[in-house]
Amino acid sequence: MGKVTIYDIAKLAGVSIATVSRVLNNSDRVKPDTKARILSAIDSLKFVPKADAVARARKSYKRIGIITLSITNDSFVDRLRGIMMALEGTAYETALYPVTTPARCNEILARLALNGSVDGLIVLAGGKIDENIIKRFTAHNIPLVIGVDKQTSLDCSWSQIVIDHGAGAKMAADYLIEKGHRRIAFLGDAYLDNDFNSIGHIKLDNFRQRLAEHGVPLPDINVAIASQSMEQAYEKVQSLLMRSEPPTAIFASSDTQAIGIISAAQERGLSIPDDLAVIGFDDISIAEHIQLTTINQALKESGRLAVEFVIAAIEKTVSEPQCSEMPLRLIPRKTA
């Protein structure tokens, strides 16, 4: 078989070459079923776009893409600091791709796998990624590093930074039980609503399970959901604190939310931790300054390691995908 062209793709998919071109350039003007048919043709014919070949031939083209749920989330900012520190002094630049839905995440992944605009990619978005898209990265020799939770890890066919969020949630439950708490609440993140980021569910499920093992229930009435912001956490926790028998402890899905909880509690005249104990998750930079008890997930180190993995693959100093599980630690401070 000679070199595959977009004419071959168009013929197999039963569309015009203009439509194939729109898909390769990630145009929104192509219907989802048509786009799926074209991508299937691309996969079956093992098509390598011209732009991809040109990019690979340019030795000075060194760009690492980063896909993330948010560019303002505090935990992402700390992880990004680790990434940027690791890239300092190298020839690599970065390109950020924020996403909010599974469709958008897979859409960007599909485009990046085909158009040669990155030499490697770090995915911090969470959620389920289409494995066919991942295979395209392998086919086009674009190294991929994915941040995954241990309980939803795919396999080591590609490099992974593994974090056991469920284990962290269990650490928080054990700690609160040891401190004598029995009226305990959980503040999760808004992604619990749309099934995009499974990490929110994992934290809640494991926290609830460990409490149950200690004989302490976590009813739905003690579960609140807020976005990853202090303001939303502040608002959502009000209903928990206004009860005649409010919780004596709250585990927040993130440090950012924990800070919002503390603010709301203090405004109501509650003493932290005597009236209300608060535990966060992440150990962002400000956590130590405000003496927040939290679960440390080595944010900067995970960013540094992701860069190390992706550059090693780009420069072919390793021959196999690399996987590493980041250690989690409960950091006891003054809020719990």
C-alpha positions as YAML, in Angstrom:
chain: A
units: angstrom
residues:
- id: 1
  name: MET
  ca: [0.00, 0.00, 0.00]
- id: 2
  name: GLY
  ca: [1.29, 3.46, -0.92]
- id: 3
  name: LYS
  ca: [1.17, 6.45, 1.37]
- id: 4
  name: VAL
  ca: [-2.32, 7.06, 2.72]
- id: 5
  name: THR
  ca: [-3.81, 10.47, 1.92]
- id: 6
  name: ILE
  ca: [-6.91, 12.36, 3.00]
- id: 7
  name: TYR
  ca: [-8.45, 11.28, -0.33]
- id: 8
  name: ASP
  ca: [-8.25, 7.66, 0.87]
- id: 9
  name: ILE
  ca: [-9.81, 8.64, 4.20]
- id: 10
  name: ALA
  ca: [-12.61, 10.53, 2.45]
- id: 11
  name: LYS
  ca: [-13.34, 7.58, 0.14]
- id: 12
  name: LEU
  ca: [-13.49, 5.04, 2.99]
- id: 13
  name: ALA
  ca: [-15.63, 7.29, 5.20]
- id: 14
  name: GLY
  ca: [-17.90, 8.33, 2.33]
- id: 15
  name: VAL
  ca: [-17.33, 12.07, 2.82]
- id: 16
  name: SER
  ca: [-15.63, 14.94, 1.04]
- id: 17
  name: ILE
  ca: [-11.96, 15.78, 1.57]
- id: 18
  name: ALA
  ca: [-13.12, 19.12, 2.98]
- id: 19
  name: THR
  ca: [-14.97, 17.27, 5.74]
- id: 20
  name: VAL
  ca: [-11.88, 15.18, 6.51]
- id: 21
  name: SER
  ca: [-9.86, 18.38, 6.68]
- id: 22
  name: ARG
  ca: [-12.34, 19.90, 9.14]
- id: 23
  name: VAL
  ca: [-11.98, 16.88, 11.44]
- id: 24
  name: LEU
  ca: [-8.19, 17.07, 11.30]
- id: 25
  name: ASN
  ca: [-8.41, 20.74, 12.25]
- id: 26
  name: ASN
  ca: [-10.97, 20.07, 14.99]
- id: 27
  name: SER
  ca: [-13.77, 22.07, 13.41]
- id: 28
  name: ASP
  ca: [-17.13, 22.13, 15.21]
- id: 29
  name: ARG
  ca: [-18.93, 22.03, 11.86]
- id: 30
  name: VAL
  ca: [-18.81, 18.22, 11.56]
- id: 31
  name: LYS
  ca: [-21.61, 16.07, 13.01]
- id: 32
  name: PRO
  ca: [-20.49, 13.66, 15.76]
- id: 33
  name: ASP
  ca: [-21.45, 10.51, 13.81]
- id: 34
  name: THR
  ca: [-19.60, 11.76, 10.72]
- id: 35
  name: LYS
  ca: [-16.56, 12.64, 12.82]
- id: 36
  name: ALA
  ca: [-16.60, 9.17, 14.39]
- id: 37
  name: ARG
  ca: [-16.73, 7.55, 10.93]
- id: 38
  name: ILE
  ca: [-13.76, 9.62, 9.73]
- id: 39
  name: LEU
  ca: [-11.71, 8.84, 12.84]
- id: 40
  name: SER
  ca: [-12.48, 5.15, 12.38]
- id: 41
  name: ALA
  ca: [-11.21, 5.38, 8.78]
- id: 42
  name: ILE
  ca: [-8.06, 7.16, 9.98]
- id: 43
  name: ASP
  ca: [-7.42, 4.37, 12.48]
- id: 44
  name: SER
  ca: [-8.05, 1.52, 10.05]
- id: 45
  name: LEU
  ca: [-5.80, 3.01, 7.35]
- id: 46
  name: LYS
  ca: [-3.10, 4.03, 9.89]
- id: 47
  name: PHE
  ca: [-3.13, 7.52, 8.43]
- id: 48
  name: VAL
  ca: [-0.33, 9.89, 9.51]
- id: 49
  name: PRO
  ca: [-1.32, 13.52, 8.77]
- id: 50
  name: LYS
  ca: [1.14, 15.65, 6.89]
- id: 51
  name: ALA
  ca: [1.21, 18.16, 9.72]
- id: 52
  name: ASP
  ca: [2.28, 15.36, 12.06]
- id: 53
  name: ALA
  ca: [5.13, 14.31, 9.77]
- id: 54
  name: VAL
  ca: [6.30, 17.90, 9.37]
- id: 55
  name: ALA
  ca: [6.24, 18.50, 13.12]
- id: 56
  name: ARG
  ca: [8.27, 15.35, 13.80]
- id: 57
  name: ALA
  ca: [10.86, 16.45, 11.23]
- id: 58
  name: ARG
  ca: [11.39, 19.78, 12.98]
- id: 59
  name: LYS
  ca: [14.00, 19.03, 15.61]
- id: 60
  name: SER
  ca: [13.46, 22.40, 17.25]
- id: 61
  name: TYR
  ca: [9.75, 21.68, 17.77]
- id: 62
  name: LYS
  ca: [9.53, 20.90, 21.47]
- id: 63
  name: ARG
  ca: [6.15, 21.37, 23.08]
- id: 64
  name: ILE
  ca: [4.48, 19.51, 25.93]
- id: 65
  name: GLY
  ca: [0.71, 19.77, 26.15]
- id: 66
  name: ILE
  ca: [-1.09, 19.72, 29.50]
- id: 67
  name: ILE
  ca: [-4.79, 18.82, 29.72]
- id: 68
  name: THR
  ca: [-6.44, 19.75, 33.00]
- id: 69
  name: LEU
  ca: [-9.87, 20.22, 34.54]
- id: 70
  name: SER
  ca: [-9.07, 23.76, 35.64]
- id: 71
  name: ILE
  ca: [-6.31, 26.32, 35.35]
- id: 72
  name: THR
  ca: [-7.47, 28.10, 38.51]
- id: 73
  name: ASN
  ca: [-7.84, 25.12, 40.87]
- id: 74
  name: ASP
  ca: [-5.25, 25.53, 43.65]
- id: 75
  name: SER
  ca: [-4.09, 21.91, 43.51]
- id: 76
  name: PHE
  ca: [-3.52, 22.22, 39.77]
- id: 77
  name: VAL
  ca: [-1.55, 25.43, 40.29]
- id: 78
  name: ASP
  ca: [0.79, 23.66, 42.72]
- id: 79
  name: ARG
  ca: [1.16, 20.69, 40.38]
- id: 80
  name: LEU
  ca: [1.83, 23.09, 37.50]
- id: 81
  name: ARG
  ca: [4.54, 24.72, 39.60]
- id: 82
  name: GLY
  ca: [6.23, 21.32, 39.79]
- id: 83
  name: ILE
  ca: [5.90, 20.95, 36.02]
- id: 84
  name: MET
  ca: [7.33, 24.39, 35.28]
- id: 85
  name: MET
  ca: [10.20, 23.96, 37.75]
- id: 86
  name: ALA
  ca: [11.11, 20.68, 36.05]
- id: 87
  name: LEU
  ca: [11.03, 22.35, 32.61]
- id: 88
  name: GLU
  ca: [13.18, 25.29, 33.67]
- id: 89
  name: GLY
  ca: [16.38, 25.35, 31.64]
- id: 90
  name: THR
  ca: [15.08, 22.85, 29.07]
- id: 91
  name: ALA
  ca: [14.14, 23.52, 25.44]
- id: 92
  name: TYR
  ca: [10.49, 22.62, 26.04]
- id: 93
  name: GLU
  ca: [7.51, 24.96, 26.10]
- id: 94
  name: THR
  ca: [4.02, 24.16, 27.38]
- id: 95
  name: ALA
  ca: [0.50, 24.49, 26.02]
- id: 96
  name: LEU
  ca: [-2.48, 24.32, 28.42]
- id: 97
  name: TYR
  ca: [-5.83, 22.79, 27.45]
- id: 98
  name: PRO
  ca: [-8.52, 23.25, 30.16]
- id: 99
  name: VAL
  ca: [-11.53, 20.91, 29.82]
- id: 100
  name: THR
  ca: [-14.82, 20.55, 31.69]
- id: 101
  name: THR
  ca: [-16.54, 17.57, 30.05]
- id: 102
  name: PRO
  ca: [-15.53, 14.08, 28.85]
- id: 103
  name: ALA
  ca: [-16.51, 15.01, 25.28]
- id: 104
  name: ARG
  ca: [-14.27, 18.09, 25.31]
- id: 105
  name: CYS
  ca: [-11.39, 16.14, 26.82]
- id: 106
  name: ASN
  ca: [-11.58, 13.40, 24.20]
- id: 107
  name: GLU
  ca: [-12.08, 15.97, 21.44]
- id: 108
  name: ILE
  ca: [-8.85, 17.75, 22.33]
- id: 109
  name: LEU
  ca: [-7.03, 14.45, 22.73]
- id: 110
  name: ALA
  ca: [-8.20, 13.33, 19.29]
- id: 111
  name: ARG
  ca: [-6.97, 16.55, 17.70]
- id: 112
  name: LEU
  ca: [-3.60, 16.50, 19.45]
- id: 113
  name: ALA
  ca: [-3.03, 12.89, 18.44]
- id: 114
  name: LEU
  ca: [-3.51, 13.80, 14.80]
- id: 115
  name: ASN
  ca: [-2.21, 17.30, 14.13]
- id: 116
  name: GLY
  ca: [1.33, 17.10, 15.50]
- id: 117
  name: SER
  ca: [1.06, 20.25, 17.63]
- id: 118
  name: VAL
  ca: [2.67, 18.62, 20.68]
- id: 119
  name: ASP
  ca: [5.67, 16.34, 21.15]
- id: 120
  name: GLY
  ca: [4.28, 14.87, 24.35]
- id: 121
  name: LEU
  ca: [1.20, 15.20, 26.52]
- id: 122
  name: ILE
  ca: [0.44, 15.21, 30.25]
- id: 123
  name: VAL
  ca: [-3.23, 14.52, 31.11]
- id: 124
  name: LEU
  ca: [-4.35, 15.66, 34.56]
- id: 125
  name: ALA
  ca: [-8.08, 15.78, 33.82]
- id: 126
  name: GLY
  ca: [-9.24, 12.53, 35.38]
- id: 127
  name: GLY
  ca: [-12.28, 10.73, 34.04]
- id: 128
  name: LYS
  ca: [-12.46, 8.04, 31.38]
- id: 129
  name: ILE
  ca: [-10.36, 8.50, 28.25]
- id: 130
  name: ASP
  ca: [-11.25, 6.80, 24.98]
- id: 131
  name: GLU
  ca: [-8.67, 4.02, 24.57]
- id: 132
  name: ASN
  ca: [-8.81, 4.30, 20.77]
- id: 133
  name: ILE
  ca: [-7.57, 7.86, 21.11]
- id: 134
  name: ILE
  ca: [-4.75, 6.74, 23.36]
- id: 135
  name: LYS
  ca: [-3.74, 4.16, 20.77]
- id: 136
  name: ARG
  ca: [-3.40, 6.97, 18.21]
- id: 137
  name: PHE
  ca: [-0.76, 8.61, 20.38]
- id: 138
  name: THR
  ca: [1.16, 5.34, 20.39]
- id: 139
  name: ALA
  ca: [0.74, 4.95, 16.63]
- id: 140
  name: HIS
  ca: [2.09, 8.46, 16.02]
- id: 141
  name: ASN
  ca: [4.90, 8.12, 18.57]
- id: 142
  name: ILE
  ca: [3.62, 10.90, 20.83]
- id: 143
  name: PRO
  ca: [4.44, 10.08, 24.47]
- id: 144
  name: LEU
  ca: [1.54, 10.29, 26.89]
- id: 145
  name: VAL
  ca: [1.57, 10.60, 30.69]
- id: 146
  name: ILE
  ca: [-1.80, 10.22, 32.43]
- id: 147
  name: GLY
  ca: [-2.60, 11.08, 36.04]
- id: 148
  name: VAL
  ca: [-4.92, 8.34, 37.30]
- id: 149
  name: ASP
  ca: [-6.45, 7.13, 40.53]
- id: 150
  name: LYS
  ca: [-5.22, 3.74, 41.66]
- id: 151
  name: GLN
  ca: [-8.75, 2.34, 41.66]
- id: 152
  name: THR
  ca: [-9.43, 3.40, 38.06]
- id: 153
  name: SER
  ca: [-5.97, 2.89, 36.57]
- id: 154
  name: LEU
  ca: [-6.08, 1.55, 33.01]
- id: 155
  name: ASP
  ca: [-2.79, -0.32, 32.55]
- id: 156
  name: CYS
  ca: [0.85, 0.48, 32.00]
- id: 157
  name: SER
  ca: [0.73, 0.55, 28.19]
- id: 158
  name: TRP
  ca: [1.41, 4.27, 28.67]
- id: 159
  name: SER
  ca: [3.14, 6.19, 31.45]
- id: 160
  name: GLN
  ca: [1.07, 6.95, 34.53]
- id: 161
  name: ILE
  ca: [1.27, 8.95, 37.75]
- id: 162
  name: VAL
  ca: [-0.93, 7.00, 40.16]
- id: 163
  name: ILE
  ca: [-2.60, 8.54, 43.23]
- id: 164
  name: ASP
  ca: [-4.74, 6.47, 45.60]
- id: 165
  name: HIS
  ca: [-7.41, 9.03, 46.52]
- id: 166
  name: GLY
  ca: [-9.49, 6.35, 48.20]
- id: 167
  name: ALA
  ca: [-6.65, 5.55, 50.59]
- id: 168
  name: GLY
  ca: [-6.38, 9.26, 51.42]
- id: 169
  name: ALA
  ca: [-10.08, 9.42, 52.24]
- id: 170
  name: LYS
  ca: [-9.72, 6.43, 54.54]
- id: 171
  name: MET
  ca: [-6.82, 8.14, 56.32]
- id: 172
  name: ALA
  ca: [-9.09, 11.11, 57.01]
- id: 173
  name: ALA
  ca: [-11.86, 8.84, 58.35]
- id: 174
  name: ASP
  ca: [-9.48, 6.95, 60.64]
- id: 175
  name: TYR
  ca: [-8.04, 10.18, 61.99]
- id: 176
  name: LEU
  ca: [-11.44, 11.69, 62.81]
- id: 177
  name: ILE
  ca: [-12.62, 8.51, 64.51]
- id: 178
  name: GLU
  ca: [-9.43, 8.40, 66.58]
- id: 179
  name: LYS
  ca: [-10.17, 11.97, 67.67]
- id: 180
  name: GLY
  ca: [-13.55, 10.82, 68.98]
- id: 181
  name: HIS
  ca: [-15.85, 12.28, 66.30]
- id: 182
  name: ARG
  ca: [-19.14, 10.55, 65.49]
- id: 183
  name: ARG
  ca: [-21.19, 13.29, 63.76]
- id: 184
  name: ILE
  ca: [-19.13, 13.61, 60.61]
- id: 185
  name: ALA
  ca: [-19.88, 15.26, 57.26]
- id: 186
  name: PHE
  ca: [-18.29, 15.27, 53.80]
- id: 187
  name: LEU
  ca: [-18.03, 18.15, 51.32]
- id: 188
  name: GLY
  ca: [-17.40, 16.82, 47.83]
- id: 189
  name: ASP
  ca: [-16.72, 18.59, 44.56]
- id: 190
  name: ALA
  ca: [-19.21, 19.44, 41.83]
- id: 191
  name: TYR
  ca: [-17.91, 16.70, 39.53]
- id: 192
  name: LEU
  ca: [-19.91, 14.27, 41.67]
- id: 193
  name: ASP
  ca: [-22.87, 15.59, 39.67]
- id: 194
  name: ASN
  ca: [-21.72, 14.71, 36.17]
- id: 195
  name: ASP
  ca: [-19.58, 11.56, 36.46]
- id: 196
  name: PHE
  ca: [-16.71, 13.25, 34.61]
- id: 197
  name: ASN
  ca: [-14.13, 13.03, 37.33]
- id: 198
  name: SER
  ca: [-14.44, 9.72, 39.15]
- id: 199
  name: ILE
  ca: [-12.06, 10.92, 41.87]
- id: 200
  name: GLY
  ca: [-14.88, 12.73, 43.67]
- id: 201
  name: HIS
  ca: [-16.90, 9.52, 43.87]
- id: 202
  name: ILE
  ca: [-13.86, 7.55, 44.99]
- id: 203
  name: LYS
  ca: [-13.19, 9.88, 47.92]
- id: 204
  name: LEU
  ca: [-16.81, 9.84, 49.05]
- id: 205
  name: ASP
  ca: [-17.26, 6.08, 48.68]
- id: 206
  name: ASN
  ca: [-14.06, 5.22, 50.54]
- id: 207
  name: PHE
  ca: [-14.65, 7.79, 53.29]
- id: 208
  name: ARG
  ca: [-18.16, 6.44, 53.84]
- id: 209
  name: GLN
  ca: [-16.96, 2.83, 53.76]
- id: 210
  name: ARG
  ca: [-14.23, 3.40, 56.35]
- id: 211
  name: LEU
  ca: [-16.61, 5.26, 58.67]
- id: 212
  name: ALA
  ca: [-19.04, 2.34, 58.38]
- id: 213
  name: GLU
  ca: [-16.26, -0.04, 59.37]
- id: 214
  name: HIS
  ca: [-15.96, 1.99, 62.57]
- id: 215
  name: GLY
  ca: [-19.72, 1.82, 63.09]
- id: 216
  name: VAL
  ca: [-20.29, 5.47, 62.12]
- id: 217
  name: PRO
  ca: [-22.83, 6.20, 59.35]
- id: 218
  name: LEU
  ca: [-22.46, 8.93, 56.75]
- id: 219
  name: PRO
  ca: [-26.06, 9.62, 55.62]
- id: 220
  name: ASP
  ca: [-26.73, 11.57, 52.44]
- id: 221
  name: ILE
  ca: [-27.96, 14.48, 54.54]
- id: 222
  name: ASN
  ca: [-24.37, 14.86, 55.77]
- id: 223
  name: VAL
  ca: [-22.97, 15.04, 52.23]
- id: 224
  name: ALA
  ca: [-22.78, 18.40, 50.46]
- id: 225
  name: ILE
  ca: [-21.44, 19.23, 47.00]
- id: 226
  name: ALA
  ca: [-19.69, 22.42, 45.92]
- id: 227
  name: SER
  ca: [-17.35, 23.57, 43.18]
- id: 228
  name: GLN
  ca: [-13.65, 23.79, 43.88]
- id: 229
  name: SER
  ca: [-13.87, 27.28, 45.35]
- id: 230
  name: MET
  ca: [-13.84, 28.79, 48.83]
- id: 231
  name: GLU
  ca: [-16.98, 30.80, 48.07]
- id: 232
  name: GLN
  ca: [-19.09, 27.79, 47.07]
- id: 233
  name: ALA
  ca: [-17.83, 25.73, 50.00]
- id: 234
  name: TYR
  ca: [-18.68, 28.63, 52.32]
- id: 235
  name: GLU
  ca: [-22.25, 28.72, 50.98]
- id: 236
  name: LYS
  ca: [-22.87, 24.97, 50.84]
- id: 237
  name: VAL
  ca: [-21.65, 24.25, 54.37]
- id: 238
  name: GLN
  ca: [-24.12, 26.71, 55.92]
- id: 239
  name: SER
  ca: [-26.97, 24.20, 55.94]
- id: 240
  name: LEU
  ca: [-24.77, 21.67, 57.77]
- id: 241
  name: LEU
  ca: [-23.74, 24.17, 60.43]
- id: 242
  name: MET
  ca: [-27.28, 25.50, 61.04]
- id: 243
  name: ARG
  ca: [-28.65, 22.21, 62.33]
- id: 244
  name: SER
  ca: [-29.62, 21.65, 65.96]
- id: 245
  name: GLU
  ca: [-26.97, 18.91, 66.04]
- id: 246
  name: PRO
  ca: [-24.38, 20.00, 63.47]
- id: 247
  name: PRO
  ca: [-21.42, 17.81, 62.55]
- id: 248
  name: THR
  ca: [-18.39, 18.02, 64.82]
- id: 249
  name: ALA
  ca: [-16.05, 17.28, 61.91]
- id: 250
  name: ILE
  ca: [-16.04, 17.76, 58.13]
- id: 251
  name: PHE
  ca: [-13.75, 16.16, 55.56]
- id: 252
  name: ALA
  ca: [-13.44, 18.32, 52.46]
- id: 253
  name: SER
  ca: [-12.51, 16.98, 49.02]
- id: 254
  name: SER
  ca: [-9.90, 19.74, 48.67]
- id: 255
  name: ASP
  ca: [-7.97, 22.23, 50.77]
- id: 256
  name: THR
  ca: [-9.66, 25.08, 48.91]
- id: 257
  name: GLN
  ca: [-13.05, 23.85, 50.08]
- id: 258
  name: ALA
  ca: [-11.71, 23.28, 53.61]
- id: 259
  name: ILE
  ca: [-10.71, 26.94, 53.80]
- id: 260
  name: GLY
  ca: [-14.25, 27.96, 52.84]
- id: 261
  name: ILE
  ca: [-15.64, 25.71, 55.57]
- id: 262
  name: ILE
  ca: [-13.35, 27.24, 58.20]
- id: 263
  name: SER
  ca: [-14.39, 30.74, 57.16]
- id: 264
  name: ALA
  ca: [-18.10, 29.87, 57.46]
- id: 265
  name: ALA
  ca: [-17.60, 28.21, 60.85]
- id: 266
  name: GLN
  ca: [-15.61, 31.08, 62.31]
- id: 267
  name: GLU
  ca: [-18.20, 33.59, 61.10]
- id: 268
  name: ARG
  ca: [-20.78, 31.65, 63.11]
- id: 269
  name: GLY
  ca: [-18.58, 31.92, 66.20]
- id: 270
  name: LEU
  ca: [-17.44, 28.30, 66.15]
- id: 271
  name: SER
  ca: [-14.00, 27.41, 67.42]
- id: 272
  name: ILE
  ca: [-11.70, 25.37, 65.18]
- id: 273
  name: PRO
  ca: [-11.11, 22.54, 66.06]
- id: 274
  name: ASP
  ca: [-12.97, 22.48, 69.41]
- id: 275
  name: ASP
  ca: [-16.44, 23.00, 67.92]
- id: 276
  name: LEU
  ca: [-15.66, 21.84, 64.40]
- id: 277
  name: ALA
  ca: [-12.69, 19.85, 63.11]
- id: 278
  name: VAL
  ca: [-11.81, 20.31, 59.42]
- id: 279
  name: ILE
  ca: [-9.62, 18.13, 57.20]
- id: 280
  name: GLY
  ca: [-8.72, 19.00, 53.62]
- id: 281
  name: PHE
  ca: [-7.09, 17.11, 50.77]
- id: 282
  name: ASP
  ca: [-4.06, 18.17, 48.65]
- id: 283
  name: ASP
  ca: [-1.73, 20.07, 51.02]
- id: 284
  name: ILE
  ca: [-1.54, 23.13, 48.77]
- id: 285
  name: SER
  ca: [1.05, 25.79, 49.54]
- id: 286
  name: ILE
  ca: [-1.18, 27.84, 51.86]
- id: 287
  name: ALA
  ca: [-2.23, 24.82, 53.96]
- id: 288
  name: GLU
  ca: [0.82, 24.97, 56.23]
- id: 289
  name: HIS
  ca: [0.46, 28.72, 56.76]
- id: 290
  name: ILE
  ca: [-3.11, 28.38, 58.03]
- id: 291
  name: GLN
  ca: [-2.28, 25.17, 59.92]
- id: 292
  name: LEU
  ca: [-4.79, 23.08, 57.97]
- id: 293
  name: THR
  ca: [-4.89, 19.36, 58.72]
- id: 294
  name: THR
  ca: [-4.86, 17.68, 55.30]
- id: 295
  name: ILE
  ca: [-3.88, 14.76, 53.10]
- id: 296
  name: ASN
  ca: [-0.62, 15.48, 51.27]
- id: 297
  name: GLN
  ca: [-0.56, 14.09, 47.72]
- id: 298
  name: ALA
  ca: [2.88, 15.43, 46.68]
- id: 299
  name: LEU
  ca: [1.52, 17.88, 44.11]
- id: 300
  name: LYS
  ca: [4.79, 19.46, 42.98]
- id: 301
  name: GLU
  ca: [6.62, 16.15, 42.99]
- id: 302
  name: SER
  ca: [3.94, 14.53, 40.81]
- id: 303
  name: GLY
  ca: [4.26, 17.40, 38.32]
- id: 304
  name: ARG
  ca: [8.03, 17.03, 38.27]
- id: 305
  name: LEU
  ca: [7.76, 13.28, 37.76]
- id: 306
  name: ALA
  ca: [5.26, 13.67, 34.90]
- id: 307
  name: VAL
  ca: [7.75, 15.91, 33.10]
- id: 308
  name: GLU
  ca: [10.55, 13.45, 33.74]
- id: 309
  name: PHE
  ca: [8.48, 10.62, 32.25]
- id: 310
  name: VAL
  ca: [7.34, 12.50, 29.16]
- id: 311
  name: ILE
  ca: [10.78, 13.95, 28.30]
- id: 312
  name: ALA
  ca: [12.44, 10.56, 28.77]
- id: 313
  name: ALA
  ca: [9.95, 9.10, 26.29]
- id: 314
  name: ILE
  ca: [10.34, 11.98, 23.80]
- id: 315
  name: GLU
  ca: [14.14, 11.74, 23.90]
- id: 316
  name: LYS
  ca: [13.98, 7.94, 23.93]
- id: 317
  name: THR
  ca: [16.14, 7.50, 27.02]
- id: 318
  name: VAL
  ca: [13.62, 4.85, 28.15]
- id: 319
  name: SER
  ca: [12.08, 2.11, 26.04]
- id: 320
  name: GLU
  ca: [9.05, 1.22, 28.16]
- id: 321
  name: PRO
  ca: [6.20, 3.26, 29.72]
- id: 322
  name: GLN
  ca: [6.85, 4.30, 33.32]
- id: 323
  name: CYS
  ca: [4.39, 4.10, 36.20]
- id: 324
  name: SER
  ca: [4.81, 5.54, 39.68]
- id: 325
  name: GLU
  ca: [2.43, 5.70, 42.65]
- id: 326
  name: MET
  ca: [2.73, 8.89, 44.69]
- id: 327
  name: PRO
  ca: [2.81, 8.42, 48.47]
- id: 328
  name: LEU
  ca: [-0.03, 9.95, 50.52]
- id: 329
  name: ARG
  ca: [0.44, 11.29, 54.04]
- id: 330
  name: LEU
  ca: [-1.98, 12.72, 56.57]
- id: 331
  name: ILE
  ca: [-0.48, 15.98, 57.89]
- id: 332
  name: PRO
  ca: [-1.92, 16.72, 61.35]
- id: 333
  name: ARG
  ca: [-2.09, 20.44, 62.10]
- id: 334
  name: LYS
  ca: [-4.33, 22.69, 64.17]
- id: 335
  name: THR
  ca: [-7.71, 22.45, 62.37]
- id: 336
  name: ALA
  ca: [-8.39, 18.84, 63.42]
...
